[in-house]
Every structure is written in C-alpha cells, then in structure tokens.
Amino acid sequence: MRKIDICPRDIALSLVLLTRLPVPNLPKAAFARQAQATWAFPLVGLAVALPACGLAWGLLALGLPAQVAAGGCLGLQILLTGAMHEDGLADSADGLWGGFDQDRRLEIMKDSRIGAYGVIALILGLGLRWSLSAALLAAGQLWSLVALAMLSRAVMPCLMASLPNARGSGLSEQVGRPNPAPAVLGAVLALGAGFAFTGAPIWIMGFTAALTAVAVAQIAKAKIGGQTGDILGASQQLAEITCAIALLAQL
C-alpha cells in the first residue's frame, strides 16, 4: 500500500464532488487531487448528516412523530447532495437489469430518462431509508444516522480502488482511480467516528458495509465490467440501508 497522501483541501474537493454545499472557489490545480481526496468521503457524510440530524432533533423536540422527523432528515440530506446518490441508484437499476449486454447497459445508465426498474428502485430505496430512519429515531438512535452517512460513503472509494472505470468517461473517470490507501483511511475514519456515535454495533455495521461493497462490485463487474459514478451512488444507498438494518437488528 502506498503512503497515504492527505491535504486539508481534500475535504473541500470532496464536498464539491458529492454535495451542493457552498465551498470557496478552489484553484484548478487542486482538482488533480480528486482521486487522493476520496479518503474524505466519510467527512462529506458527516457534513450532510449533522444538519439533517439537527433538523430531526428539532422536529422531535416539537413533539412530532418519528416518521415526520425521519422524513425531514431524509429530505434535507437529499437537498444537500442534489439527489446524486439516489440518481445513481435509479440509473444503475435501469441499466444493470434493463440491458442485455454491456454496451446497452452502459447506454441505458447514461440516458437521463428513468425506466421502470429505476422508479421501483427509488420507491423501495427511499421507503426503506425513511422507515429505517424512523425506527432508529423511535429507538433513541438519532446520532446513529451520522454513522450511517459516513460509513456508507466509505464504500465508494473502496469500489473505485478495486474496480476499473467501465465506461472510460464520466464523473468517476474524471475523478480517477485511487490507490488503496485513501480507501483504507476512509474506512478507518468512518469506523472510528461511527464507534463514537453507535458504540460496539459499528463493527457489525462495518462488516455489513463490506459485504454490500463486495456484492455491488461483483454485480457491476459481471454486468458492465467495472464501476461508474452511478454504481458508486447506488453502493452508497445500498450500504446505508443494509447497515441500518444491521444496527436495528442489534438493538
């Protein structure tokens, strides 16, 4: 494993890539570090989830039910990320299951239109995340949502490091393929912070995230020969769901 290359600007780079949060203008040369900056993806989860959890806390303090607080938390996260990961989930579902060969699957994933598989994936994904978040809030696990946001985003650099870009173009190709070091650092960062928010259950959640990453990687490799930005977005969504299930199972 190569030496870990860390720069404070990596956090801003990751925020630019994965959110709609206002970030000071960065010099053009800074974007050459996008692959190395992927270690900071879990910190993007922290930046997105903290205000969302703050909103959920406020709604609960007003006496509103957990379902309403969970909806507000989920909606704010989607707003802050520009629904990037949700879009990746829908496009991946359409492409991986709507095409009969690699070229056709990649063509479908690039198409801005959404098909039946994509709609179903969005309904199921949002429904599960809403229900799971509400269950965690009802169980007094408000800040575990921060751990989920961080851990699910640690999956993405792992896939980027382990799989080639399937298309040879697009956002994932533009960012580049990191070496394993940023992926390992991101995972350690997410697990360490997650322990602070959830305690011992984070280890089962981490194992679940790893299994999810392996499953997504195997499907993507078999279907399209690698990863794309859509696959990475889908992996975040799926890891968030599976890790939330793992956490609830331990409560």
C-alpha positions as CSV (number, residue, x, y, z in Angstrom):
1,M,0.0,0.0,0.0
2,R,1.3,3.4,-0.9
3,K,2.0,6.2,1.5
4,I,-1.2,8.0,2.5
5,D,-1.3,11.4,0.9
6,I,-3.5,13.9,2.9
7,C,-4.2,17.5,2.3
8,P,-6.8,19.7,4.1
9,R,-8.1,20.8,0.7
10,D,-9.3,17.3,0.1
11,I,-12.3,17.9,2.3
12,A,-13.4,20.9,0.1
13,L,-12.8,18.8,-3.0
14,S,-15.0,16.0,-1.7
15,L,-17.7,18.5,-0.8
16,V,-17.6,20.0,-4.3
17,L,-17.9,16.5,-5.8
18,L,-20.6,15.0,-3.6
19,T,-22.8,17.9,-2.4
20,R,-24.4,21.2,-3.3
21,L,-23.0,22.9,-0.2
22,P,-21.3,26.2,-0.8
23,V,-17.5,25.8,-0.9
24,P,-14.9,28.5,-1.6
25,N,-13.5,28.5,-5.1
26,L,-10.6,26.1,-5.5
27,P,-7.7,26.6,-7.8
28,K,-7.9,24.5,-11.0
29,A,-4.7,22.6,-10.0
30,A,-6.5,21.3,-6.8
31,F,-8.8,19.1,-8.9
32,A,-5.8,17.0,-9.9
33,R,-6.0,15.5,-6.3
34,Q,-9.6,14.2,-6.7
35,A,-8.6,10.5,-6.5
36,Q,-6.4,11.0,-3.5
37,A,-9.1,13.1,-1.8
38,T,-11.6,10.2,-1.7
39,W,-10.4,9.4,1.9
40,A,-12.6,12.4,2.9
41,F,-15.8,11.0,1.5
42,P,-16.9,9.9,5.0
43,L,-16.5,13.5,6.2
44,V,-18.9,14.5,3.5
45,G,-21.4,12.2,5.1
46,L,-20.7,14.0,8.4
47,A,-21.3,17.4,6.8
48,V,-24.6,16.3,5.3
49,A,-25.9,14.3,8.2
50,L,-25.2,16.7,11.1
51,P,-27.6,19.4,10.0
52,A,-30.2,16.7,8.9
53,C,-30.0,15.2,12.4
54,G,-30.2,18.6,13.9
55,L,-33.5,19.1,12.0
56,A,-34.8,15.8,13.1
57,W,-33.9,16.6,16.7
58,G,-35.8,19.9,16.5
59,L,-38.9,18.2,15.0
60,L,-38.8,15.5,17.7
61,A,-38.5,18.3,20.3
62,L,-41.6,19.9,19.0
63,G,-43.5,16.6,19.7
64,L,-43.8,15.5,16.1
65,P,-43.7,11.7,15.5
66,A,-40.5,9.9,14.4
67,Q,-41.9,9.3,10.9
68,V,-42.1,13.1,10.4
69,A,-38.7,13.7,11.8
70,A,-37.2,11.0,9.7
71,G,-38.8,12.5,6.6
72,G,-37.3,15.9,7.3
73,C,-33.9,14.3,8.0
74,L,-34.0,12.4,4.7
75,G,-35.3,15.3,2.7
76,L,-32.6,17.7,3.9
77,Q,-29.9,15.1,3.0
78,I,-31.3,14.8,-0.5
79,L,-31.4,18.5,-0.8
80,L,-27.8,19.0,0.3
81,T,-26.5,16.3,-2.1
82,G,-28.6,17.2,-5.0
83,A,-30.1,13.6,-5.0
84,M,-26.8,12.5,-6.6
85,H,-26.8,9.1,-5.0
86,E,-30.5,8.5,-5.5
87,D,-30.0,9.2,-9.2
88,G,-27.1,6.7,-9.3
89,L,-29.3,4.1,-7.7
90,A,-32.1,4.6,-10.3
91,D,-29.7,4.7,-13.3
92,S,-27.9,1.6,-12.0
93,A,-31.2,-0.3,-11.6
94,D,-32.3,0.6,-15.1
95,G,-29.0,-0.2,-16.8
96,L,-28.0,-3.4,-15.0
97,W,-31.4,-5.0,-15.3
98,G,-32.7,-3.3,-18.4
99,G,-30.0,-4.1,-20.9
100,F,-28.9,-7.5,-22.4
101,D,-25.2,-6.7,-23.0
102,Q,-22.5,-4.5,-21.5
103,D,-22.7,-1.7,-24.2
104,R,-26.5,-1.5,-23.9
105,R,-26.4,-1.4,-20.1
106,L,-23.9,1.5,-20.1
107,E,-26.0,3.3,-22.7
108,I,-29.1,3.0,-20.6
109,M,-27.3,4.2,-17.5
110,K,-26.1,7.3,-19.4
111,D,-29.7,8.1,-20.5
112,S,-31.3,10.9,-18.4
113,R,-34.7,9.2,-18.7
114,I,-35.8,6.8,-16.0
115,G,-37.4,3.4,-16.6
116,A,-39.5,1.0,-14.5
117,Y,-36.5,-0.5,-12.7
118,G,-35.3,2.9,-11.7
119,V,-38.6,4.0,-10.4
120,I,-39.0,0.8,-8.4
121,A,-35.5,1.2,-7.0
122,L,-36.2,4.7,-5.9
123,I,-39.5,3.9,-4.3
124,L,-38.0,0.9,-2.4
125,G,-34.8,2.8,-1.5
126,L,-36.5,5.9,-0.2
127,G,-39.2,3.9,1.5
128,L,-36.7,1.7,3.3
129,R,-34.4,4.6,4.3
130,W,-37.4,6.5,5.6
131,S,-38.8,3.6,7.6
132,L,-35.4,2.6,9.0
133,S,-34.6,6.2,10.0
134,A,-37.9,6.5,11.8
135,A,-37.3,3.2,13.6
136,L,-33.9,4.4,14.7
137,L,-35.2,7.7,15.9
138,A,-38.0,5.9,17.8
139,A,-35.3,3.8,19.4
140,G,-33.4,6.9,20.5
141,Q,-30.6,6.4,17.9
142,L,-30.7,9.9,16.4
143,W,-27.0,10.3,16.0
144,S,-26.5,6.8,14.5
145,L,-27.8,8.4,11.3
146,V,-24.4,10.3,11.2
147,A,-22.6,7.0,11.4
148,L,-24.7,5.6,8.6
149,A,-24.0,8.6,6.4
150,M,-20.2,8.3,7.0
151,L,-19.9,4.5,6.7
152,S,-22.0,4.3,3.5
153,R,-19.7,6.9,1.8
154,A,-16.6,5.0,2.8
155,V,-17.8,2.2,0.5
156,M,-17.4,4.4,-2.6
157,P,-13.6,4.8,-2.6
158,C,-13.2,1.1,-1.9
159,L,-15.1,0.3,-5.1
160,M,-13.1,3.0,-7.0
161,A,-9.9,1.4,-5.9
162,S,-10.9,-2.2,-6.6
163,L,-12.7,-1.8,-10.0
164,P,-11.7,-0.1,-13.2
165,N,-14.0,2.5,-14.8
166,A,-16.4,0.7,-17.0
167,R,-17.1,3.5,-19.5
168,G,-13.8,5.4,-19.9
169,S,-15.6,8.7,-19.4
170,G,-18.0,10.4,-17.0
171,L,-17.5,11.7,-13.4
172,S,-15.9,8.6,-12.0
173,E,-13.3,8.5,-14.8
174,Q,-12.7,12.2,-14.3
175,V,-12.0,11.8,-10.6
176,G,-9.6,8.9,-11.3
177,R,-8.8,5.6,-9.7
178,P,-7.3,6.0,-6.2
179,N,-4.8,3.6,-4.8
180,P,-5.9,1.5,-1.8
181,A,-4.5,4.0,0.8
182,P,-7.3,6.6,0.6
183,A,-9.9,3.9,0.7
184,V,-8.4,2.3,3.8
185,L,-8.1,5.7,5.5
186,G,-11.7,6.5,4.7
187,A,-12.9,3.2,6.1
188,V,-10.9,3.6,9.3
189,L,-12.2,7.2,9.7
190,A,-15.8,6.1,9.2
191,L,-15.5,3.2,11.7
192,G,-13.8,5.3,14.3
193,A,-16.4,8.1,14.1
194,G,-19.1,5.5,13.9
195,F,-18.0,4.0,17.2
196,A,-18.4,7.4,18.8
197,F,-22.0,7.6,17.6
198,T,-23.1,4.0,18.0
199,G,-20.7,2.1,20.1
200,A,-19.9,-1.6,19.6
201,P,-22.6,-2.1,16.9
202,I,-20.4,-0.3,14.4
203,W,-18.3,-3.4,13.9
204,I,-21.3,-5.4,12.6
205,M,-22.3,-2.4,10.6
206,G,-18.8,-2.2,9.1
207,F,-18.9,-5.9,8.3
208,T,-22.3,-5.4,6.6
209,A,-20.9,-2.4,4.6
210,A,-18.0,-4.6,3.4
211,L,-20.4,-7.4,2.3
212,T,-22.5,-4.8,0.5
213,A,-19.5,-3.4,-1.3
214,V,-18.4,-6.9,-2.4
215,A,-21.9,-7.7,-3.7
216,V,-22.2,-4.5,-5.6
217,A,-18.6,-4.9,-7.0
218,Q,-19.4,-8.5,-8.2
219,I,-22.6,-7.5,-9.9
220,A,-21.1,-4.4,-11.6
221,K,-18.1,-6.4,-12.8
222,A,-20.3,-9.1,-14.2
223,K,-22.8,-6.8,-15.8
224,I,-20.6,-3.9,-17.1
225,G,-17.0,-4.8,-16.4
226,G,-16.4,-2.2,-13.7
227,Q,-17.8,0.8,-11.9
228,T,-19.3,4.1,-12.9
229,G,-20.5,7.1,-11.0
230,D,-23.9,5.6,-10.9
231,I,-22.6,2.4,-9.5
232,L,-20.8,4.3,-6.7
233,G,-24.0,6.3,-5.9
234,A,-26.0,3.0,-5.8
235,S,-23.4,1.5,-3.5
236,Q,-23.8,4.4,-1.0
237,Q,-27.6,4.0,-1.0
238,L,-27.5,0.2,-0.5
239,A,-24.8,0.3,2.2
240,E,-26.9,2.9,4.1
241,I,-29.9,0.6,4.0
242,T,-28.1,-2.6,4.9
243,C,-26.1,-1.0,7.7
244,A,-29.3,0.5,9.2
245,I,-30.9,-3.0,9.1
246,A,-27.8,-4.4,10.8
247,L,-27.9,-1.7,13.5
248,L,-31.6,-2.2,14.2
249,A,-31.1,-6.0,14.5
250,Q,-28.7,-5.4,17.3
251,L,-30.9,-3.0,19.3
